[in-house]
Amino acid sequence: MRIFLAGIMQGSLVASEMHEQDYRSRLRNAIPKYLPEYEVYDPLEFHSDSIGYENKKGRGVFLHHNQMCAEVDVLLACVPEASMGTAIEMWEAWRHDKLVISISPMKHNWAVKFLSHVIFEREADFLKALCDGSLRQQLINLGAPLNAKNPNK
């Protein structure tokens, strides 16, 4: 089973630069401890220099990742502010009946509000729910294929 780690990279930045990406390693390291059934795919882990890709390669990676979002079991979207790429990934997951979890303070943003099955306002809230087992229970209630008990407790 797979989780696709979607999240803001360039957002609304005009320059050829990225937002802080430390959240990715924090989530990649935490999730397997509490949801060991899942493999986490982080696009930045495999495409750390993607901002410099030439158009053909960039388009291919972009479209491939959008296709992956339609095939994974869960999409975890980190959107502290608007992100067109993440919104597309959320849409692809949602329209293919995949579970979408968002970490975002933008609970009134329609993409976040209507494409998410579960919304956490802050990363800390997500990590707390992950660690205390309440996220596992939410996923089970939503039909995710998980063991009913956290194997780490």
C-alpha positions in Angstrom: 0.0 0.0 0.0 1.3 3.5 -0.8 1.0 7.0 0.4 1.9 9.8 -2.0 3.4 12.7 -0.2 2.1 15.8 -2.1 2.9 19.3 -1.0 3.9 22.8 -1.8 7.1 23.1 -3.7 7.1 26.3 -5.7 3.6 27.6 -4.7 3.3 31.2 -5.8 7.0 32.0 -5.9 7.9 33.8 -9.1 11.6 33.1 -8.8 13.0 29.6 -9.7 13.1 28.5 -6.0 11.2 26.3 -3.6 9.5 26.7 -0.3 11.1 25.0 2.7 10.9 21.3 2.2 11.9 20.0 5.7 8.3 18.8 6.4 8.9 16.0 3.8 11.6 14.2 5.8 9.7 14.6 9.0 6.7 13.0 7.5 8.6 10.3 5.6 10.4 9.3 8.9 7.2 9.4 11.1 4.7 7.6 8.9 6.4 4.2 8.8 6.6 4.0 12.6 2.8 4.2 13.0 1.5 3.0 9.6 4.1 0.3 8.7 1.7 -1.1 6.1 2.3 1.8 3.9 5.3 2.8 1.7 5.7 6.5 1.4 6.5 8.0 -2.0 8.0 11.5 -1.9 8.4 13.0 -5.4 11.1 15.3 -4.2 13.2 12.4 -2.9 13.6 11.2 -6.4 13.5 14.6 -8.2 15.4 16.9 -5.9 16.7 19.0 -8.9 13.3 19.1 -10.7 13.1 22.8 -10.6 15.9 22.8 -13.2 14.5 20.1 -15.5 14.2 21.0 -19.2 10.6 21.2 -20.3 10.2 17.7 -21.8 11.5 16.0 -18.7 9.6 18.3 -16.4 6.3 17.7 -18.2 6.9 13.9 -18.1 7.6 13.9 -14.4 4.6 16.2 -13.7 2.2 14.0 -15.6 3.6 10.8 -14.2 3.2 12.1 -10.7 -0.4 13.1 -11.4 -1.1 9.6 -12.7 0.5 8.1 -9.6 -2.0 10.1 -7.5 -4.8 8.2 -9.2 -3.2 4.9 -8.3 -2.0 5.2 -4.7 -4.1 4.3 -1.7 -3.7 7.6 0.2 -2.6 11.1 -0.8 -1.1 13.2 2.0 -1.2 16.9 0.9 0.8 19.5 2.8 -0.5 22.9 1.7 0.4 25.7 4.1 -0.6 28.1 1.2 -2.0 27.7 -2.2 -0.2 25.2 -4.5 -1.6 24.5 -8.0 0.4 21.3 -8.4 -0.8 19.9 -5.1 -4.4 20.8 -5.9 -4.1 18.8 -9.2 -2.6 15.9 -7.3 -5.5 16.1 -4.7 -8.0 16.2 -7.6 -6.5 13.2 -9.3 -6.6 11.1 -6.1 -10.1 12.2 -5.1 -11.6 11.6 -8.5 -10.2 8.1 -8.5 -11.7 7.4 -5.1 -8.4 7.5 -3.1 -8.2 8.8 0.4 -7.0 12.4 0.7 -5.5 13.8 3.9 -4.6 17.4 4.0 -2.4 19.3 6.4 -3.4 22.9 5.8 -4.7 26.0 7.7 -6.8 26.7 4.6 -9.9 24.7 5.7 -12.2 27.1 3.8 -10.3 26.8 0.5 -12.5 24.7 -1.7 -9.8 22.4 -3.0 -8.8 21.6 0.6 -12.3 21.5 1.9 -14.0 19.5 -0.8 -11.2 17.2 -1.9 -10.0 16.1 1.6 -11.4 13.2 3.7 -9.5 14.4 6.7 -7.9 17.9 7.4 -5.3 18.7 10.0 -4.6 22.4 10.5 -1.0 22.0 11.4 1.7 19.3 10.9 1.9 18.9 14.7 -1.8 18.0 14.7 -1.2 15.4 12.0 1.8 13.9 13.9 -0.2 13.8 17.2 -3.0 11.9 15.5 -0.5 9.6 13.8 1.3 8.8 17.1 -1.8 8.4 19.3 -3.5 6.1 16.8 -6.5 8.3 16.1 -5.4 8.8 12.4 -5.2 5.0 12.1 -8.8 4.8 13.4 -10.0 7.5 11.0 -8.4 5.7 8.1 -10.1 2.4 9.1 -13.4 4.2 9.4 -12.9 5.6 5.9 -12.2 2.1 4.5 -8.4 2.2 4.3 -6.9 -1.3 4.4 -5.2 -1.3 7.8 -4.9 -3.5 10.8 -7.5 -2.4 13.4 -4.7 -2.2 16.0 -1.5 -0.2 15.8 1.2 -2.9 15.7 3.6 -0.6 17.5 1.4 -0.4 20.7 
